[in-house]
Amino acid sequence: MMFSIREKLETILTSGTATNRRPALKPGNESNVKGLHIIGDLAGAPVIKLAMAQAVEVIDYLSTLPEMQKRAEGEVLDVLVVGAGAAGLNAALAAQEKGWSYVVLEKSGVANTIENFPEGKWVYAEPDSTPPKGKLWLDGARKEDLVARWKSIVSENQLDVRTNEALTGLTRQSDGTFLATTPNGEYKAKKIVLATGQRGNPRKLKVTGEDLEAVYHRLYSPGHYENESILVVGGGNSAIEAALTLSRKNKVFLSYRKGEFARIFKDNQRDIEKAIADGRVEVVFHSNVQEFREKETVLEIDDGGKKETRTIPTDHAFVLIGADVPVKFLKSLGIKMENEWDGSPTVAAALTAVLFALLWFFGSSRGGSAPFGITLGGTVANVFGLGAAAAAATLITFGIRGNRWCWLGLSFFAWYSIYGIKVGSGSEFWPFKGWGYDAMSLFDRPWSFWYTVMYTVLMTVFGLRAVKRWGLDKKDRFQVFRFSSLIAFQWIFFFLIPEFLFQWAVKYQWVGQELASNPQFADQAWRSYGLIYAWPLFFFTFSYDPHMIWVVWGVALTFVVIPVLVLFHGKRYCSWICGCGGLAETFGDQWRHLAAKGKTSIKLEIMGNVVLGIAILVTLGMLTKDITGLFRTADWGVYLYRIFIDVWLVGILPVTLYPFLGGKVWCRYWCPLAKLMQVMSKFYTKLGWSKFHIVPNDKCIGCNECSRNCQVGIDVMQYALKQDTLDNETSSCIGCGICVTVCPMDTLSFTKEERLPVVKQ
């Protein structure tokens, strides 16, 4: 049973990385193996020019390390480069330029991935606005010319590239150097730069006969095939383009496991439909290869739940279903992948429970409830306090050693404590009830104030980091303005006004003597959050005896200002203004790639409808309680909404899950205002009124960077591939624009009047 629970939890917690997993990397592209750095396709550089730039940047980073200031001596190399593609060759050239000793290992040949492109294929040097870095030549060219030029550069620079020599083992020595083994011998090196890529690992069907001579996993020379019966397996652009090319001189069957081509270019969609109509290609949807045989292939077809088989005449078969990340090879080197859930969840849960229990005993001497009726003295209670500190330290230690469940336990403890104490003095959650709020209220300031300080500091520090990452580093002013907006709104409207300016406005009567002397207004500084937070996000607009000025503004904000903003900007309130979304966009930004992806996660967004419905019902109950007489019921509704929605769903659960499911957990699944704006924006879009959308051009290369970095789990790449407009009629897009910024091909853009100028190198 425990294994089943763990399996289900892992399915949820890894839902953001299932299709595009990468090695976990630190600054300088360093893996968890100290001194082993990864570049190229495996490290998120999906195009040649970016892979080349990454190579130079990593070598430059290595040159700043103290241990690289002194050249290696004897048989020890400064750098061992693994892989002789664009990234590996450029890294070797950069290392050579610094005077370092190096060797390049390559399991096949120089530029093997490009060498295996179909003959005559044009290789683009995108993005055009970015000049290539390093000494390796790059310009738009036929693949034969590009490979010839690179081989010439290898020869001219006398690069030490050892082809047909694969890395088979790697051990880190006690002195910090590496011992690498190959079939030809051993190499010692101070640093390893891994540039193997993943396209050299074509995905396989793992069916009988796949190793037959006539079954291939690449299409190299399509012109060599004529008057044959050929089977192509796959439904992506590579498979479609192969089928189209081969169909010029052959009869082609195309087997695809799904019922439609959902992730192909619009031009390919048009061309394959024409080829089907002309009889040059026959598509067998809902089919899977059961077995390859000599001169034939057996397909299993799912005909509406009824299984049947069909035998296809096959002179040659091409299985073009993508490439697998070489996880087995990477793991053999000791490299960890992103979002791995190693360790024991039972140990993590036990340690977290012990931590809470020890704090319960500790708190009994500070006004908290006595556990089991036992009241402890200060000295004994302090022992339990030290025990709690030890339990927390143990969680951290286990986390550092690889038990990711312990990080989840520690994250839950931290945010449960922060929000469970913030509920209010005497109302704190167990085990802090009766003592937690006072203990956290320092320097004559309540915990609610320090919570706001912490929140603002987190948003500022990580917001500035995001400004650098997406704005300055990417030379994108849109992101500079966006993150600056989030930080400014947090400082002005969610910190300075409620914590200082409102009190000063009352004290010095900036709001007029009548309001300043009215306790219904003057004693409710917390309502100033409602200046920007609209109902139902700021749920208490109409609750707890509001002054009429707050009611009027609340109605105007929710039902006038927000609808107008949505008309022109969709749900950008979430990514430019909102403090909840602001924490997710700043503090949560470092984990944005872990946001849950797929149809199941999108279906779960319906939970927002439920929360919106509850907010409407509870608010109506409060507004009509004088008429209905349901005072106690209405008050209980507000109280329960506050605890379960405003504490658990706004605070504890989503922020706990930031490092594991990305930052937009609350915003995406439960926020009633986000759902209300979604309904508005979808309505405007259907009527053709909405001014918000993202438009793709025809340059998408299917690198998946846009989808990977979407905090709300949209498969942006599918829109880009099919050149479909992305708006709020078909998605929950919040207009953050990261998909636009991260695209290496400048495929995506907002409408001209909405998009700020983007300046790239």
Secondary structure, DSSP 8 states (H G I E B T S, - for coil): -HHHHHHHHHHHHTTTTSSS--B--BGGGB-SSTTEEE-GGGGT--SHHHHHHHHHHHHHHHHTSGGGSS---TTEEEEEEE--SHHHHHHHHHHHHTT--EEEE-SS-TTHHHHTS-TT-EE----TTS---SSS---SEEHHHHHHHHHHHHHHTT--EETT----EEEE-TTS-EEEEETTEEEEEEEEEE---STTSB-----BTTTSTTEESS---GGG--S-EEEEE--SHHHHHHHHHHTTTSEEEEE-SSSS--SS-HHHHHHHHHHHHTTSEEEETTEEEEEEETTEEEEEEEETTEEEEEEEE-SEEEE---B---HHHHHHTT--BTT---S-HHHHHHHHHHHHHHHHHHHGGGT---GGG----HHHHHHHHHHHHHHHHHHHHHHHTT-HHHHHHHHHHHHHHHHHHHT-TTT--TTSTTTHHHHH--TT--HHHHHHHHHHHHHHHHHHHHIIIIIITTTBHHHHHHHHHHHHHHHIIIIIIIIIIHHHHHHTTTT-HHHHT-HHHHT-GGGGGGGTS-TTTSGGGGSSS--HHHHHHHHHIIIIIHHHHHHHHTTTHHHHT-HHHHHHHHTTGGGGGGS--SHHHHHGGGHHHHHHHHHHHHHHHHHTHHHH--HHHHHHHHHHIIIIIIIIIIIIHHHHHHHHH-S-HHHHHT-HHHHHHHHHHHHHHHHT-----EEE-S------HHHHT-TT---HHHHHHHT--B-TTT-------HHHHH-TT--EEE-TTTS--B---
